[in-house]
Every structure is written in C-alpha cells, then in structure tokens.
Amino acid sequence: MREAGAGATMSAEHDAPRALAPMHVVHLGLVPYARALDLQRAVARARIAGAIAQDVLLLLEHPPVVTLGRSSKAKNLVASPAVLAARGVELFEAERGGDVTFHGPGQLVGYPIVNLREHKQDLHWYLRQVEEVLIRALGAIGIASERSEGRTGVWTDGRKIASIGVHARDWVTWHGFALNVATELSYFGLMVPCGLAGVTMTSVAMELGAGAPSLDVVARRVAEEFGRVFLRAPVELDVEGLGEMLE
C-alpha cells in the first residue's frame, strides 16, 4: 500500500503544471528615442551574455520621432528635414526591419528583449506571436483586430493600429512594436507609413471614443497578454532595478 501511495504522489508531481519563468516588465514613461535605443542595446547585450537571465519587456512613449528601418525607401519619407524640424520631429535610422514609421506621445511602444533560444528560433514565428499579443490585448479592451496577409502589424477593419519592426542578434531580439493608443495621427501624414501606400492609420482613442482606456491601462493589458502568449510570468521591475542588473 505504501508503494502504491508513493507512486500516486510521484504521478501527481509529474502532472502538476510547472511555474512559469519570470519576465521583467519595465514601465519607463516618456523617453527620447536615442536613450531608449541605447538602453535596448545594453539589455540585449546583457541577455546575450547571460548577465540577465530573464526576458525583458520595456514599455514606454517617445517624443515625436520618425525612424527609418532597414527596408526604408527615400520616397516614403514625404516631409523634408525642414518640415520635420518645424514640427519638432527627430529623425533616426534604425537597425530594425521595416520601412519608415512614426513614434510619439500617446503611442505605446514596446521593446521586448527576448531570447528566442528559450522559445523558438524563428523570427517569423516571433513576429506572429507579437501580433497575437496585440490582437488579444485589443480584444480585451473592446477592439476586434486582425492580421493582414503578407504584411506585418495589426489592423482593425482595414485600418492599421499597430506596427512591428524587430532586430535580433544571437537569437536575442530588440526593437518591437508601436500601438497607437491616443497618438496624434496627423504625424503619419509626414510619410507613407511602413511603406504602405493608401494605408489609413487609427488608434484606440479613435476606435473607442470617450470610453477609451488610458495608455497605462493598455500597457498593463499588453504585458499580461505578452506573458500568456510567451508563457512567462510578468514581474514589474523599476528603472533602478534594471540599472542594477546592467552594472
């Protein structure tokens, strides 16, 4: 009888769900693009080296900035440098994939520093997973959204609400996604967004009106869904804690 009991215990332990590995979530607020890029690269280097053992999700906003991805074409930036300067918009080239896009206040920018060796070593898979995170998060706040075949990002009823552009080295990712929450959409008129002629950009505020949730609420929903999709347990970490991990 003891042997039977011991066997039952071992089976129960074997069948019990394993605890999820943590994922650090850092809410940074409004951060200039150059500073955020330096931080991403530092976290990615630490993740590659093993100095940071967990995935990290940086969530933030940027002051107005246009970024040019590796696939950018000059014709897709409609505004001249003088026009950009007059509107207080910075311009940066980035190593991420994709074409030209805009970041600004009211837009939730997420930079996941993820070691794909611990998930799946497939960037196309990773892009689809990030899309899934955003689709689920938008659904949770009342916006039905979808993918567009052959194009990266998230749409709702044919309007683009989120853009994605990533980079990876040694299977560790950085750069990420931009979800328009309460973004001033007129800035997208400075370019052909993501090189997609005729695309209409939208935002959470545009879709939901006065009942739209705040950026902080959307950020926390995105972090929760990121944990679910990537099978990680989101744990909030402050800026000082992240800095200590990088020392």
N, C-alpha and C positions, 0 to 999 in steps of 0.2 A: 504493500500500500504506500509506503514511503517513496519507493521508486516511481510509482505512478504519479504521486503528488509532485515529486521533483521534476518529472518530465513535463507535467502540465505547466509548472512555473516557467520552465525554460521556453516552452512554446509561447506563453503569454508575453514574455520579454522579447522574444524574437519578432512577434507580430505587432508590438507596440510601435507607434509612429516615432520616428527619430525627431529630436529637436532640430529646428531649422537653424542654420548658421546665421549669425547676425549680419546686417548690412547697415553701415553708418550713414545716417541722413543728416546733412548739414544745411541749415537754412541761413543763407548769407545776406539776404536783403539786396539792396542796390549796390552793384559792384561794377566799376569800369571794366570794359572788355579785356584790356591788356592785363590787368591784375588778375582777373578770373582765369585767363589763359595760362599765366604763369603758375597759378595755384593748381589747375588741372594737370599741367605737365609735372609738377612736383609730386602730386599724389600718384600719378601714373608711374613715375619712376620708382616711387616707394613701393607701389603694388607689384611692379615687375621684380624688384629686388627682394620682395618678401618682407620688407620692413613694416608694411601694413598688410595684415593677414586677411582682412575682410574687404568686400566690395564697398564702394563709397558712392553715394548719390548727393551731388551738390545741387541745391535748388536756390535760384536767385533771379534777379532782374538786372538788366543793363540800362545805362543811359543810352540815348539814341545812337545806334551804330549800324553800319552796313558792312557785312562780311562777304568776302569772295572765296568760295570753295575751290577745290582743285579743278572742277569742271566748268568754272565760270567763263563766260564769253563776254568780251568787252561791250558788245551791243546790248547786253541785258542790263547794264547799268545805265539808265536813261539820263540821270542827273549828272551834271558836271561837278567837279570838285568845288567850284564856287557856290553852286546851289546847295550842295551838302553842307558846306561851311556856314552858309547863311541860315540854314535850319538847325545848326548845332549838331550835325550828324558826323560822327567819326567814320573812318573807312579803314578796314583791315583786311589783309589777305590771311587765309587760314588753311591749315593742312587737312581740314575735314573734306569729305566728299560733298558733291552737290554744287550748285551754282550760287547765284547771289541771293542774299536774304537780308531781312531787317530784324534787329532786336531793339526793344525799347521798354520803357516803364509800362507796367500793366501786362507784360508778357511773362509767363512762367518759363524760365529757361532751366533745363535740367541737364547736368553733365554727369552721366554715370561712368564711374571708373570701375569697370567690371573685368575680372579675369575669366575670359571665356574658356580657359583650360578647365575651370571648375563647373562649366555649364555645357557648352557645345562649341567646338572650334569651327564656327561657320558664321561669317559676317552677315550673310543673307538671312539666316535664321535669327540672328540678333536683331536686325532691323525689324523683322516681322514681330518679334517679341516686344520691342519698344512701341511699335504701333499698337499692339494688343493692350499694353499698359494704358495708353492714352484713350483708346476706344472704351475700355472698361471704366476709366475714371470719368470720362464724359458721360457715359451711360448712367453712372451713379448720380450725376447732378442733373439729369434730365435731357441730355442731348444725344440723340441717336447719331452715330458716326460710322464711317466705313473706310476701307482702303480703296484706292483707285488702281486698277490693274496696270502694271507696268510702271507705276510711279510710287516713290517713297513719300510717306506722310499720311495725314489723316484728314478726311473730308466729312462734311455733313451736308447732305442734299446737294452735292456737286460743288460746294464752296469749301475752300481749304482753310482749316482751322489750326493745323499743327504741321510744322516742318521738322525734318530729321536729317542730320548730317553727321557722320561719325568718322573717327580715325582709330586705328589700332596699331600697336607695336608689341611683338611677342605675345599676341592674343590678349593684351590689355587695352581696353577701349578708353577714349575720351572724346570730347565734343559730345553732341547729343541731340536734344530736341528743344523746340520752342513752341509753346502752346499759347495762342492768343486768348487771354482772359479778358482784359479791359484795355487792350492795345489800341493806340491811335492808328487806325488803319490807313489813313491818308499817306503815311510814310511809305507804304508799299507802292505808291504811285511813282516813286523815285527810280523804280526798277521794273524788270519783268521778273516777278517773284519766282525764285527757283528755276528760272529759265522757261517757265510755262506761260506762253502767250495766251492771253484771254482768261487767265485764272482769276476768280473772284475770291478775295480773302475775307474771312469772317472771324468772329471772336465769340467767346462765351457770353459777354455782355450783349453783343449784337443779337445772338440767338435767343437769349432768355429775357432780355429787357431788365426791368426794375428788380426782378426776383433773382438776378444772377448772384452767385456766391462770390465772396471776396477771393483775392489771389491766395491768401493764406489758407483758406478752406480748400481751394482746388489743389494747392501744393500738398497738403496733408493727404488728400484723397489719392493723388498721384503716387505718393510714397507708399501708401497702403497697397495699391494695386501693383506697384513695382515689386513689392515683397511677395505678393501672391503669384505673380507671373514667373518670377525668377526663383521662387521657393527660398526666400530669405526673410528673416525677421527684422523689420526696420527698427533701428535704435537711434534716437536723436543724439547728435553729438554737437557741442558748441564749437565755435571757431577756435577758442583757446585749446580745447581738447584735440582738435585736428592739428593745430600747430605743434603741440607736444609730440604727436605721432610722427611729425615730419622732422623733428630735431635730430 
